Amino acid sequence: MPIIKPVSELRNYPDVLKEVKAGVPVYLTKNGSGRYVLMDIADYANVEAAERLNYELMRGRLAGETQGWISKEDMRRHFGEAK
């Protein structure tokens, strides 16, 4: 369940920070609309890592579609894996 609070709650920031738990961000609203997110820095690092991975996977797929895919044998040779 998301935690949603008005940005004015930051006046009591120690209480708001206590609600920021691993995996549970606090969404802050301004004039009734979502505006900011407070989250644990480890969770933020995980979000960034997932975005980077998704980007690299997209690049790899695009390269395969435009430049052609390599065979399983070529891949094994490239990475030095045994059959």
HTML snippet that shows the backbone in 3Dmol.js (N, CA, C, O; Angstrom):
<script src="https://3Dmol.org/build/3Dmol-min.js"></script>
<div id="view" style="width:600px;height:400px;position:relative"></div>
<script>
const pdb = `
ATOM      1  N   MET A   1       0.839  -1.175   0.000  1.00  0.00           N
ATOM      2  CA  MET A   1       0.000   0.000   0.000  1.00  0.00           C
ATOM      3  C   MET A   1       0.889   1.245   0.000  1.00  0.00           C
ATOM      4  O   MET A   1       1.714   1.407   0.899  1.00  0.00           O
ATOM      5  N   PRO A   2       0.738   2.111  -0.972  1.00  0.00           N
ATOM      6  CA  PRO A   2       1.594   3.304  -1.020  1.00  0.00           C
ATOM      7  C   PRO A   2       1.270   4.270   0.114  1.00  0.00           C
ATOM      8  O   PRO A   2       0.141   4.347   0.598  1.00  0.00           O
ATOM      9  N   ILE A   3       2.300   5.002   0.515  1.00  0.00           N
ATOM     10  CA  ILE A   3       2.138   6.044   1.536  1.00  0.00           C
ATOM     11  C   ILE A   3       2.135   7.379   0.801  1.00  0.00           C
ATOM     12  O   ILE A   3       3.113   7.733   0.142  1.00  0.00           O
ATOM     13  N   ILE A   4       1.050   8.105   0.913  1.00  0.00           N
ATOM     14  CA  ILE A   4       0.893   9.387   0.215  1.00  0.00           C
ATOM     15  C   ILE A   4       0.638  10.459   1.260  1.00  0.00           C
ATOM     16  O   ILE A   4      -0.242  10.322   2.110  1.00  0.00           O
ATOM     17  N   LYS A   5       1.424  11.535   1.182  1.00  0.00           N
ATOM     18  CA  LYS A   5       1.307  12.625   2.140  1.00  0.00           C
ATOM     19  C   LYS A   5       1.468  13.959   1.420  1.00  0.00           C
ATOM     20  O   LYS A   5       2.133  14.032   0.387  1.00  0.00           O
ATOM     21  N   PRO A   6       0.874  14.992   1.952  1.00  0.00           N
ATOM     22  CA  PRO A   6       1.134  16.321   1.385  1.00  0.00           C
ATOM     23  C   PRO A   6       2.553  16.761   1.722  1.00  0.00           C
ATOM     24  O   PRO A   6       3.090  16.395   2.767  1.00  0.00           O
ATOM     25  N   VAL A   7       3.153  17.539   0.843  1.00  0.00           N
ATOM     26  CA  VAL A   7       4.531  17.983   1.034  1.00  0.00           C
ATOM     27  C   VAL A   7       4.669  18.789   2.328  1.00  0.00           C
ATOM     28  O   VAL A   7       5.761  18.856   2.893  1.00  0.00           O
ATOM     29  N   SER A   8       3.600  19.391   2.798  1.00  0.00           N
ATOM     30  CA  SER A   8       3.649  20.155   4.049  1.00  0.00           C
ATOM     31  C   SER A   8       3.998  19.273   5.248  1.00  0.00           C
ATOM     32  O   SER A   8       4.416  19.786   6.287  1.00  0.00           O
ATOM     33  N   GLU A   9       3.834  17.955   5.120  1.00  0.00           N
ATOM     34  CA  GLU A   9       4.210  17.026   6.193  1.00  0.00           C
ATOM     35  C   GLU A   9       5.712  17.034   6.450  1.00  0.00           C
ATOM     36  O   GLU A   9       6.164  16.552   7.488  1.00  0.00           O
ATOM     37  N   LEU A  10       6.490  17.576   5.513  1.00  0.00           N
ATOM     38  CA  LEU A  10       7.944  17.613   5.713  1.00  0.00           C
ATOM     39  C   LEU A  10       8.345  18.511   6.882  1.00  0.00           C
ATOM     40  O   LEU A  10       9.490  18.480   7.331  1.00  0.00           O
ATOM     41  N   ARG A  11       7.398  19.308   7.371  1.00  0.00           N
ATOM     42  CA  ARG A  11       7.705  20.077   8.575  1.00  0.00           C
ATOM     43  C   ARG A  11       8.060  19.134   9.718  1.00  0.00           C
ATOM     44  O   ARG A  11       8.850  19.466  10.601  1.00  0.00           O
ATOM     45  N   ASN A  12       7.459  17.959   9.678  1.00  0.00           N
ATOM     46  CA  ASN A  12       7.736  16.910  10.666  1.00  0.00           C
ATOM     47  C   ASN A  12       8.569  15.823   9.986  1.00  0.00           C
ATOM     48  O   ASN A  12       8.223  14.642  10.034  1.00  0.00           O
ATOM     49  N   TYR A  13       9.661  16.232   9.356  1.00  0.00           N
ATOM     50  CA  TYR A  13      10.429  15.295   8.529  1.00  0.00           C
ATOM     51  C   TYR A  13      10.930  14.058   9.278  1.00  0.00           C
ATOM     52  O   TYR A  13      11.024  13.000   8.655  1.00  0.00           O
ATOM     53  N   PRO A  14      11.258  14.119  10.575  1.00  0.00           N
ATOM     54  CA  PRO A  14      11.675  12.865  11.223  1.00  0.00           C
ATOM     55  C   PRO A  14      10.573  11.798  11.171  1.00  0.00           C
ATOM     56  O   PRO A  14      10.852  10.615  10.977  1.00  0.00           O
ATOM     57  N   ASP A  15       9.324  12.233  11.347  1.00  0.00           N
ATOM     58  CA  ASP A  15       8.213  11.286  11.284  1.00  0.00           C
ATOM     59  C   ASP A  15       8.031  10.735   9.876  1.00  0.00           C
ATOM     60  O   ASP A  15       7.759   9.548   9.698  1.00  0.00           O
ATOM     61  N   VAL A  16       8.183  11.600   8.878  1.00  0.00           N
ATOM     62  CA  VAL A  16       8.046  11.159   7.491  1.00  0.00           C
ATOM     63  C   VAL A  16       9.164  10.189   7.135  1.00  0.00           C
ATOM     64  O   VAL A  16       8.919   9.171   6.488  1.00  0.00           O
ATOM     65  N   LEU A  17      10.391  10.495   7.551  1.00  0.00           N
ATOM     66  CA  LEU A  17      11.522   9.623   7.245  1.00  0.00           C
ATOM     67  C   LEU A  17      11.381   8.254   7.899  1.00  0.00           C
ATOM     68  O   LEU A  17      11.871   7.262   7.360  1.00  0.00           O
ATOM     69  N   LYS A  18      10.726   8.184   9.042  1.00  0.00           N
ATOM     70  CA  LYS A  18      10.491   6.893   9.687  1.00  0.00           C
ATOM     71  C   LYS A  18       9.594   6.010   8.828  1.00  0.00           C
ATOM     72  O   LYS A  18       9.674   4.784   8.896  1.00  0.00           O
ATOM     73  N   GLU A  19       8.747   6.628   8.026  1.00  0.00           N
ATOM     74  CA  GLU A  19       7.827   5.867   7.180  1.00  0.00           C
ATOM     75  C   GLU A  19       8.485   5.355   5.899  1.00  0.00           C
ATOM     76  O   GLU A  19       7.956   4.467   5.230  1.00  0.00           O
ATOM     77  N   VAL A  20       9.645   5.926   5.568  1.00  0.00           N
ATOM     78  CA  VAL A  20      10.371   5.441   4.391  1.00  0.00           C
ATOM     79  C   VAL A  20      11.067   4.154   4.792  1.00  0.00           C
ATOM     80  O   VAL A  20      12.090   4.165   5.476  1.00  0.00           O
ATOM     81  N   LYS A  21      10.495   3.052   4.355  1.00  0.00           N
ATOM     82  CA  LYS A  21      11.045   1.741   4.695  1.00  0.00           C
ATOM     83  C   LYS A  21      11.556   1.108   3.418  1.00  0.00           C
ATOM     84  O   LYS A  21      11.215   1.541   2.318  1.00  0.00           O
ATOM     85  N   ALA A  22      12.367   0.091   3.570  1.00  0.00           N
ATOM     86  CA  ALA A  22      12.880  -0.632   2.403  1.00  0.00           C
ATOM     87  C   ALA A  22      11.708  -1.136   1.580  1.00  0.00           C
ATOM     88  O   ALA A  22      10.867  -1.892   2.066  1.00  0.00           O
ATOM     89  N   GLY A  23      11.667  -0.703   0.322  1.00  0.00           N
ATOM     90  CA  GLY A  23      10.632  -1.148  -0.592  1.00  0.00           C
ATOM     91  C   GLY A  23       9.335  -0.366  -0.512  1.00  0.00           C
ATOM     92  O   GLY A  23       8.419  -0.623  -1.294  1.00  0.00           O
ATOM     93  N   VAL A  24       9.228   0.590   0.418  1.00  0.00           N
ATOM     94  CA  VAL A  24       7.990   1.362   0.552  1.00  0.00           C
ATOM     95  C   VAL A  24       8.319   2.853   0.478  1.00  0.00           C
ATOM     96  O   VAL A  24       8.633   3.463   1.500  1.00  0.00           O
ATOM     97  N   PRO A  25       8.253   3.445  -0.711  1.00  0.00           N
ATOM     98  CA  PRO A  25       8.528   4.880  -0.814  1.00  0.00           C
ATOM     99  C   PRO A  25       7.362   5.709  -0.277  1.00  0.00           C
ATOM    100  O   PRO A  25       6.237   5.221  -0.166  1.00  0.00           O
ATOM    101  N   VAL A  26       7.643   6.949   0.049  1.00  0.00           N
ATOM    102  CA  VAL A  26       6.613   7.898   0.472  1.00  0.00           C
ATOM    103  C   VAL A  26       6.429   8.884  -0.676  1.00  0.00           C
ATOM    104  O   VAL A  26       7.377   9.544  -1.100  1.00  0.00           O
ATOM    105  N   TYR A  27       5.207   8.974  -1.170  1.00  0.00           N
ATOM    106  CA  TYR A  27       4.864   9.898  -2.251  1.00  0.00           C
ATOM    107  C   TYR A  27       4.362  11.192  -1.633  1.00  0.00           C
ATOM    108  O   TYR A  27       3.493  11.183  -0.761  1.00  0.00           O
ATOM    109  N   LEU A  28       4.918  12.304  -2.095  1.00  0.00           N
ATOM    110  CA  LEU A  28       4.519  13.613  -1.585  1.00  0.00           C
ATOM    111  C   LEU A  28       3.725  14.354  -2.657  1.00  0.00           C
ATOM    112  O   LEU A  28       4.090  14.363  -3.833  1.00  0.00           O
ATOM    113  N   THR A  29       2.639  14.969  -2.223  1.00  0.00           N
ATOM    114  CA  THR A  29       1.803  15.719  -3.148  1.00  0.00           C
ATOM    115  C   THR A  29       1.941  17.214  -2.890  1.00  0.00           C
ATOM    116  O   THR A  29       2.229  17.652  -1.777  1.00  0.00           O
ATOM    117  N   LYS A  30       1.729  17.971  -3.939  1.00  0.00           N
ATOM    118  CA  LYS A  30       1.715  19.430  -3.826  1.00  0.00           C
ATOM    119  C   LYS A  30       0.465  19.903  -4.552  1.00  0.00           C
ATOM    120  O   LYS A  30       0.277  19.615  -5.734  1.00  0.00           O
ATOM    121  N   ASN A  31      -0.374  20.618  -3.852  1.00  0.00           N
ATOM    122  CA  ASN A  31      -1.662  21.084  -4.388  1.00  0.00           C
ATOM    123  C   ASN A  31      -2.490  19.905  -4.925  1.00  0.00           C
ATOM    124  O   ASN A  31      -3.175  20.023  -5.941  1.00  0.00           O
ATOM    125  N   GLY A  32      -2.410  18.774  -4.221  1.00  0.00           N
ATOM    126  CA  GLY A  32      -3.236  17.630  -4.560  1.00  0.00           C
ATOM    127  C   GLY A  32      -2.701  16.730  -5.661  1.00  0.00           C
ATOM    128  O   GLY A  32      -3.311  15.705  -5.965  1.00  0.00           O
ATOM    129  N   SER A  33      -1.574  17.091  -6.266  1.00  0.00           N
ATOM    130  CA  SER A  33      -1.004  16.269  -7.336  1.00  0.00           C
ATOM    131  C   SER A  33       0.328  15.681  -6.898  1.00  0.00           C
ATOM    132  O   SER A  33       1.077  16.313  -6.154  1.00  0.00           O
ATOM    133  N   GLY A  34       0.622  14.469  -7.361  1.00  0.00           N
ATOM    134  CA  GLY A  34       1.896  13.842  -7.041  1.00  0.00           C
ATOM    135  C   GLY A  34       3.048  14.697  -7.535  1.00  0.00           C
ATOM    136  O   GLY A  34       3.021  15.198  -8.659  1.00  0.00           O
ATOM    137  N   ARG A  35       4.062  14.864  -6.694  1.00  0.00           N
ATOM    138  CA  ARG A  35       5.158  15.752  -7.060  1.00  0.00           C
ATOM    139  C   ARG A  35       6.542  15.162  -6.753  1.00  0.00           C
ATOM    140  O   ARG A  35       7.461  15.299  -7.560  1.00  0.00           O
ATOM    141  N   TYR A  36       6.696  14.512  -5.603  1.00  0.00           N
ATOM    142  CA  TYR A  36       7.999  14.023  -5.164  1.00  0.00           C
ATOM    143  C   TYR A  36       7.868  12.607  -4.610  1.00  0.00           C
ATOM    144  O   TYR A  36       6.777  12.151  -4.267  1.00  0.00           O
ATOM    145  N   VAL A  37       9.013  11.924  -4.532  1.00  0.00           N
ATOM    146  CA  VAL A  37       9.065  10.590  -3.931  1.00  0.00           C
ATOM    147  C   VAL A  37      10.268  10.538  -3.005  1.00  0.00           C
ATOM    148  O   VAL A  37      11.370  10.932  -3.386  1.00  0.00           O
ATOM    149  N   LEU A  38      10.056  10.052  -1.793  1.00  0.00           N
ATOM    150  CA  LEU A  38      11.156   9.788  -0.864  1.00  0.00           C
ATOM    151  C   LEU A  38      11.306   8.281  -0.789  1.00  0.00           C
ATOM    152  O   LEU A  38      10.342   7.558  -0.536  1.00  0.00           O
ATOM    153  N   MET A  39      12.540   7.812  -1.015  1.00  0.00           N
ATOM    154  CA  MET A  39      12.764   6.373  -0.947  1.00  0.00           C
ATOM    155  C   MET A  39      14.137   6.080  -0.380  1.00  0.00           C
ATOM    156  O   MET A  39      15.030   6.927  -0.398  1.00  0.00           O
ATOM    157  N   ASP A  40      14.291   4.868   0.123  1.00  0.00           N
ATOM    158  CA  ASP A  40      15.557   4.402   0.648  1.00  0.00           C
ATOM    159  C   ASP A  40      16.592   4.419  -0.479  1.00  0.00           C
ATOM    160  O   ASP A  40      16.281   4.040  -1.608  1.00  0.00           O
ATOM    161  N   ILE A  41      17.806   4.850  -0.185  1.00  0.00           N
ATOM    162  CA  ILE A  41      18.824   4.991  -1.230  1.00  0.00           C
ATOM    163  C   ILE A  41      19.183   3.643  -1.859  1.00  0.00           C
ATOM    164  O   ILE A  41      19.512   3.593  -3.044  1.00  0.00           O
ATOM    165  N   ALA A  42      19.126   2.557  -1.098  1.00  0.00           N
ATOM    166  CA  ALA A  42      19.396   1.231  -1.665  1.00  0.00           C
ATOM    167  C   ALA A  42      18.322   0.862  -2.684  1.00  0.00           C
ATOM    168  O   ALA A  42      18.627   0.270  -3.720  1.00  0.00           O
ATOM    169  N   ASP A  43      17.080   1.203  -2.400  1.00  0.00           N
ATOM    170  CA  ASP A  43      16.002   0.948  -3.359  1.00  0.00           C
ATOM    171  C   ASP A  43      16.193   1.785  -4.619  1.00  0.00           C
ATOM    172  O   ASP A  43      15.944   1.318  -5.730  1.00  0.00           O
ATOM    173  N   TYR A  44      16.638   3.029  -4.433  1.00  0.00           N
ATOM    174  CA  TYR A  44      16.888   3.891  -5.587  1.00  0.00           C
ATOM    175  C   TYR A  44      18.007   3.313  -6.458  1.00  0.00           C
ATOM    176  O   TYR A  44      17.914   3.336  -7.685  1.00  0.00           O
ATOM    177  N   ALA A  45      19.056   2.801  -5.829  1.00  0.00           N
ATOM    178  CA  ALA A  45      20.151   2.184  -6.581  1.00  0.00           C
ATOM    179  C   ALA A  45      19.640   0.978  -7.367  1.00  0.00           C
ATOM    180  O   ALA A  45      20.074   0.754  -8.497  1.00  0.00           O
ATOM    181  N   ASN A  46      18.729   0.202  -6.787  1.00  0.00           N
ATOM    182  CA  ASN A  46      18.148  -0.940  -7.493  1.00  0.00           C
ATOM    183  C   ASN A  46      17.323  -0.493  -8.698  1.00  0.00           C
ATOM    184  O   ASN A  46      17.361  -1.131  -9.750  1.00  0.00           O
ATOM    185  N   VAL A  47      16.587   0.591  -8.547  1.00  0.00           N
ATOM    186  CA  VAL A  47      15.801   1.127  -9.666  1.00  0.00           C
ATOM    187  C   VAL A  47      16.732   1.567 -10.791  1.00  0.00           C
ATOM    188  O   VAL A  47      16.483   1.270 -11.959  1.00  0.00           O
ATOM    189  N   GLU A  48      17.807   2.277 -10.439  1.00  0.00           N
ATOM    190  CA  GLU A  48      18.774   2.711 -11.449  1.00  0.00           C
ATOM    191  C   GLU A  48      19.421   1.518 -12.153  1.00  0.00           C
ATOM    192  O   GLU A  48      19.589   1.536 -13.372  1.00  0.00           O
ATOM    193  N   ALA A  49      19.784   0.485 -11.397  1.00  0.00           N
ATOM    194  CA  ALA A  49      20.410  -0.700 -11.985  1.00  0.00           C
ATOM    195  C   ALA A  49      19.446  -1.399 -12.934  1.00  0.00           C
ATOM    196  O   ALA A  49      19.850  -1.857 -14.003  1.00  0.00           O
ATOM    197  N   ALA A  50      18.179  -1.486 -12.554  1.00  0.00           N
ATOM    198  CA  ALA A  50      17.185  -2.118 -13.423  1.00  0.00           C
ATOM    199  C   ALA A  50      16.999  -1.321 -14.710  1.00  0.00           C
ATOM    200  O   ALA A  50      16.844  -1.904 -15.783  1.00  0.00           O
ATOM    201  N   GLU A  51      17.014   0.002 -14.611  1.00  0.00           N
ATOM    202  CA  GLU A  51      16.893   0.841 -15.810  1.00  0.00           C
ATOM    203  C   GLU A  51      18.094   0.660 -16.732  1.00  0.00           C
ATOM    204  O   GLU A  51      17.932   0.585 -17.951  1.00  0.00           O
ATOM    205  N   ARG A  52      19.308   0.587 -16.158  1.00  0.00           N
ATOM    206  CA  ARG A  52      20.512   0.366 -16.969  1.00  0.00           C
ATOM    207  C   ARG A  52      20.470  -0.993 -17.658  1.00  0.00           C
ATOM    208  O   ARG A  52      20.800  -1.104 -18.839  1.00  0.00           O
ATOM    209  N   LEU A  53      20.068  -2.021 -16.927  1.00  0.00           N
ATOM    210  CA  LEU A  53      19.971  -3.359 -17.495  1.00  0.00           C
ATOM    211  C   LEU A  53      18.962  -3.385 -18.633  1.00  0.00           C
ATOM    212  O   LEU A  53      19.231  -3.958 -19.689  1.00  0.00           O
ATOM    213  N   ASN A  54      17.811  -2.775 -18.428  1.00  0.00           N
ATOM    214  CA  ASN A  54      16.788  -2.724 -19.468  1.00  0.00           C
ATOM    215  C   ASN A  54      17.311  -2.005 -20.713  1.00  0.00           C
ATOM    216  O   ASN A  54      17.052  -2.437 -21.836  1.00  0.00           O
ATOM    217  N   TYR A  55      18.037  -0.924 -20.515  1.00  0.00           N
ATOM    218  CA  TYR A  55      18.600  -0.175 -21.634  1.00  0.00           C
ATOM    219  C   TYR A  55      19.604  -1.029 -22.416  1.00  0.00           C
ATOM    220  O   TYR A  55      19.574  -1.062 -23.647  1.00  0.00           O
ATOM    221  N   GLU A  56      20.494  -1.722 -21.689  1.00  0.00           N
ATOM    222  CA  GLU A  56      21.498  -2.555 -22.356  1.00  0.00           C
ATOM    223  C   GLU A  56      20.849  -3.737 -23.079  1.00  0.00           C
ATOM    224  O   GLU A  56      21.291  -4.113 -24.164  1.00  0.00           O
ATOM    225  N   LEU A  57      19.820  -4.317 -22.497  1.00  0.00           N
ATOM    226  CA  LEU A  57      19.105  -5.397 -23.175  1.00  0.00           C
ATOM    227  C   LEU A  57      18.442  -4.890 -24.456  1.00  0.00           C
ATOM    228  O   LEU A  57      18.456  -5.574 -25.478  1.00  0.00           O
ATOM    229  N   MET A  58      17.862  -3.689 -24.398  1.00  0.00           N
ATOM    230  CA  MET A  58      17.237  -3.095 -25.579  1.00  0.00           C
ATOM    231  C   MET A  58      18.285  -2.853 -26.661  1.00  0.00           C
ATOM    232  O   MET A  58      18.031  -3.110 -27.838  1.00  0.00           O
ATOM    233  N   ARG A  59      19.462  -2.361 -26.269  1.00  0.00           N
ATOM    234  CA  ARG A  59      20.537  -2.129 -27.244  1.00  0.00           C
ATOM    235  C   ARG A  59      20.972  -3.435 -27.887  1.00  0.00           C
ATOM    236  O   ARG A  59      21.183  -3.495 -29.099  1.00  0.00           O
ATOM    237  N   GLY A  60      21.105  -4.485 -27.078  1.00  0.00           N
ATOM    238  CA  GLY A  60      21.506  -5.780 -27.613  1.00  0.00           C
ATOM    239  C   GLY A  60      20.487  -6.348 -28.583  1.00  0.00           C
ATOM    240  O   GLY A  60      20.845  -6.889 -29.630  1.00  0.00           O
ATOM    241  N   ARG A  61      19.224  -6.224 -28.233  1.00  0.00           N
ATOM    242  CA  ARG A  61      18.175  -6.720 -29.134  1.00  0.00           C
ATOM    243  C   ARG A  61      18.168  -5.934 -30.439  1.00  0.00           C
ATOM    244  O   ARG A  61      18.057  -6.514 -31.519  1.00  0.00           O
ATOM    245  N   LEU A  62      18.287  -4.625 -30.339  1.00  0.00           N
ATOM    246  CA  LEU A  62      18.309  -3.793 -31.541  1.00  0.00           C
ATOM    247  C   LEU A  62      19.509  -4.144 -32.415  1.00  0.00           C
ATOM    248  O   LEU A  62      19.384  -4.224 -33.637  1.00  0.00           O
ATOM    249  N   ALA A  63      20.676  -4.354 -31.793  1.00  0.00           N
ATOM    250  CA  ALA A  63      21.866  -4.739 -32.558  1.00  0.00           C
ATOM    251  C   ALA A  63      21.649  -6.074 -33.246  1.00  0.00           C
ATOM    252  O   ALA A  63      22.037  -6.242 -34.402  1.00  0.00           O
ATOM    253  N   GLY A  64      21.039  -7.021 -32.559  1.00  0.00           N
ATOM    254  CA  GLY A  64      20.766  -8.324 -33.168  1.00  0.00           C
ATOM    255  C   GLY A  64      19.808  -8.219 -34.339  1.00  0.00           C
ATOM    256  O   GLY A  64      19.981  -8.898 -35.351  1.00  0.00           O
ATOM    257  N   GLU A  65      18.804  -7.373 -34.205  1.00  0.00           N
ATOM    258  CA  GLU A  65      17.813  -7.225 -35.272  1.00  0.00           C
ATOM    259  C   GLU A  65      18.369  -6.480 -36.482  1.00  0.00           C
ATOM    260  O   GLU A  65      17.967  -6.752 -37.613  1.00  0.00           O
ATOM    261  N   THR A  66      19.287  -5.544 -36.255  1.00  0.00           N
ATOM    262  CA  THR A  66      19.808  -4.746 -37.366  1.00  0.00           C
ATOM    263  C   THR A  66      21.094  -5.314 -37.953  1.00  0.00           C
ATOM    264  O   THR A  66      21.312  -5.229 -39.162  1.00  0.00           O
ATOM    265  N   GLN A  67      21.955  -5.900 -37.101  1.00  0.00           N
ATOM    266  CA  GLN A  67      23.252  -6.398 -37.566  1.00  0.00           C
ATOM    267  C   GLN A  67      23.277  -7.915 -37.702  1.00  0.00           C
ATOM    268  O   GLN A  67      24.240  -8.473 -38.229  1.00  0.00           O
ATOM    269  N   GLY A  68      22.242  -8.579 -37.240  1.00  0.00           N
ATOM    270  CA  GLY A  68      22.167 -10.031 -37.313  1.00  0.00           C
ATOM    271  C   GLY A  68      22.592 -10.673 -36.015  1.00  0.00           C
ATOM    272  O   GLY A  68      23.409 -10.132 -35.270  1.00  0.00           O
ATOM    273  N   TRP A  69      22.023 -11.835 -35.758  1.00  0.00           N
ATOM    274  CA  TRP A  69      22.313 -12.592 -34.543  1.00  0.00           C
ATOM    275  C   TRP A  69      23.503 -13.512 -34.788  1.00  0.00           C
ATOM    276  O   TRP A  69      23.773 -13.905 -35.923  1.00  0.00           O
ATOM    277  N   ILE A  70      24.208 -13.851 -33.718  1.00  0.00           N
ATOM    278  CA  ILE A  70      25.310 -14.796 -33.856  1.00  0.00           C
ATOM    279  C   ILE A  70      24.805 -16.189 -33.446  1.00  0.00           C
ATOM    280  O   ILE A  70      23.827 -16.318 -32.709  1.00  0.00           O
ATOM    281  N   SER A  71      25.487 -17.214 -33.935  1.00  0.00           N
ATOM    282  CA  SER A  71      25.079 -18.577 -33.616  1.00  0.00           C
ATOM    283  C   SER A  71      25.506 -18.929 -32.194  1.00  0.00           C
ATOM    284  O   SER A  71      26.336 -18.249 -31.591  1.00  0.00           O
ATOM    285  N   LYS A  72      24.928 -19.995 -31.678  1.00  0.00           N
ATOM    286  CA  LYS A  72      25.272 -20.469 -30.341  1.00  0.00           C
ATOM    287  C   LYS A  72      26.747 -20.863 -30.277  1.00  0.00           C
ATOM    288  O   LYS A  72      27.426 -20.612 -29.281  1.00  0.00           O
ATOM    289  N   GLU A  73      27.229 -21.481 -31.351  1.00  0.00           N
ATOM    290  CA  GLU A  73      28.630 -21.894 -31.385  1.00  0.00           C
ATOM    291  C   GLU A  73      29.562 -20.687 -31.369  1.00  0.00           C
ATOM    292  O   GLU A  73      30.568 -20.685 -30.660  1.00  0.00           O
ATOM    293  N   ASP A  74      29.226 -19.652 -32.155  1.00  0.00           N
ATOM    294  CA  ASP A  74      30.043 -18.425 -32.159  1.00  0.00           C
ATOM    295  C   ASP A  74      30.046 -17.771 -30.781  1.00  0.00           C
ATOM    296  O   ASP A  74      31.072 -17.259 -30.332  1.00  0.00           O
ATOM    297  N   MET A  75      28.911 -17.789 -30.123  1.00  0.00           N
ATOM    298  CA  MET A  75      28.823 -17.196 -28.793  1.00  0.00           C
ATOM    299  C   MET A  75      29.699 -17.966 -27.815  1.00  0.00           C
ATOM    300  O   MET A  75      30.419 -17.366 -27.017  1.00  0.00           O
ATOM    301  N   ARG A  76      29.641 -19.281 -27.873  1.00  0.00           N
ATOM    302  CA  ARG A  76      30.466 -20.099 -26.979  1.00  0.00           C
ATOM    303  C   ARG A  76      31.950 -19.852 -27.238  1.00  0.00           C
ATOM    304  O   ARG A  76      32.737 -19.753 -26.296  1.00  0.00           O
ATOM    305  N   ARG A  77      32.332 -19.754 -28.503  1.00  0.00           N
ATOM    306  CA  ARG A  77      33.730 -19.468 -28.840  1.00  0.00           C
ATOM    307  C   ARG A  77      34.144 -18.103 -28.302  1.00  0.00           C
ATOM    308  O   ARG A  77      35.229 -17.948 -27.742  1.00  0.00           O
ATOM    309  N   HIS A  78      33.282 -17.129 -28.474  1.00  0.00           N
ATOM    310  CA  HIS A  78      33.574 -15.769 -28.022  1.00  0.00           C
ATOM    311  C   HIS A  78      33.793 -15.724 -26.521  1.00  0.00           C
ATOM    312  O   HIS A  78      34.720 -15.061 -26.055  1.00  0.00           O
ATOM    313  N   PHE A  79      32.959 -16.417 -25.751  1.00  0.00           N
ATOM    314  CA  PHE A  79      33.052 -16.375 -24.293  1.00  0.00           C
ATOM    315  C   PHE A  79      33.863 -17.523 -23.719  1.00  0.00           C
ATOM    316  O   PHE A  79      34.016 -17.627 -22.502  1.00  0.00           O
ATOM    317  N   GLY A  80      34.393 -18.401 -24.596  1.00  0.00           N
ATOM    318  CA  GLY A  80      35.275 -19.458 -24.140  1.00  0.00           C
ATOM    319  C   GLY A  80      34.582 -20.555 -23.360  1.00  0.00           C
ATOM    320  O   GLY A  80      35.204 -21.207 -22.522  1.00  0.00           O
ATOM    321  N   GLU A  81      33.314 -20.765 -23.621  1.00  0.00           N
ATOM    322  CA  GLU A  81      32.575 -21.816 -22.916  1.00  0.00           C
ATOM    323  C   GLU A  81      32.798 -23.154 -23.606  1.00  0.00           C
ATOM    324  O   GLU A  81      32.927 -23.217 -24.829  1.00  0.00           O
ATOM    325  N   ALA A  82      32.842 -24.216 -22.823  1.00  0.00           N
ATOM    326  CA  ALA A  82      32.971 -25.572 -23.384  1.00  0.00           C
ATOM    327  C   ALA A  82      31.589 -26.068 -23.779  1.00  0.00           C
ATOM    328  O   ALA A  82      30.573 -25.658 -23.217  1.00  0.00           O
ATOM    329  N   LYS A  83      31.579 -26.962 -24.760  1.00  0.00           N
ATOM    330  CA  LYS A  83      30.299 -27.524 -25.206  1.00  0.00           C
ATOM    331  C   LYS A  83      29.748 -28.506 -24.234  1.00  0.00           C
ATOM    332  O   LYS A  83      28.677 -29.068 -24.465  1.00  0.00           O
TER     333      LYS A  83
END
`;
const viewer = $3Dmol.createViewer("view");
viewer.addModel(pdb, "pdb");
viewer.setStyle({}, {cartoon: {color: "spectrum"}});
viewer.zoomTo();
viewer.render();
</script>
